[in-house]
Amino acid sequence: MKTWHYHSASGSTASTSEENLPELVEAGTITPQTVVWTQGMTGWEPAAKVLPDLFQGAGAPPPLPPGGAPPAFGKRSHEIDYEIIGESIQMVEIELDSGETVIAEAGAMNYMEDGIAFETKMGDGSTPDQGFMGKLMAVGKRALTGESIFMTHFTNRSGVKKRVTFAAPYPGTVVPVDLSQQGGELLCQKDAFLCAAMGTQLGIAFNRKLGAGLFGGEGFILQRLQGDGMAFVHAGGTVVRKELKGEKLFVDTGCLVAFTKGIDYDIQRSGNLKSMVFGGEGLFLATLQGHGTVWLQSMPFARLAQRITSMYASGREQGSALGGLGNLFGD
């Protein structure tokens, strides 16, 4: 398999395998004017001259759709089909047409069919012309949320439809969100993102309110998903979807999964001092108010982990009412 070298728009020289050339052309990283070189060539040549098959039909762009130009946040997302598999411990199976790509968190893939190629890249690929420093700053922001700076891109290289499936690292529900129907943006907790159509931009959002940052389960930093395609987030336990029309909703800070940009998010005390100390509901509650959609989860992973660790720390035996008494008297 040949290795091709190309001179990117940022001014640097990069290399790729021959099988990845169609994806780079589709993403706009390699254009007809990009100079390329491979073993056996006497010098650098325009890509359109030495790789004409990759640019068949290239020319004037098609007319804009009736709605006007695509959103300003980047390339239009790929239109993928999907199926949610399972009941309480779910997976999402993505069906890709030839040339379509889905991006996912590293390690989220469960299985895929022959004909799908995957590549680990720095960033989400939504801005292919961005230089190295720009990509480095973008993934640095992602690192603030505790996520990996690398993402895996799965592309259907065959001529027929192929499927790839993703599962989250702990039991729960997969929530499909059509970003085009949610104003092109979704804010979610930092570990909720699972996968999305190519063209979806992943970033971070800083909460402007000090109380929400210091005491909220999500802190100052939330993940921001922008695009016009399908995105999939993961939540623990059962998911409840709430439509707010100006009402105020009080939520345990850890139970919030995601909300649309029309929702105002803040933190307030959970009652008087007695209720805060002995109520068992935590010191603070999240307040959500506005017009938009909110997704809530019944079993946050942090709560589940706390229950498990506290059980082992106390030495209790699961399923035994006398386990604690037995430990008092020894074996």
Disulfide bonds with the S-S distance in Angstrom:
none
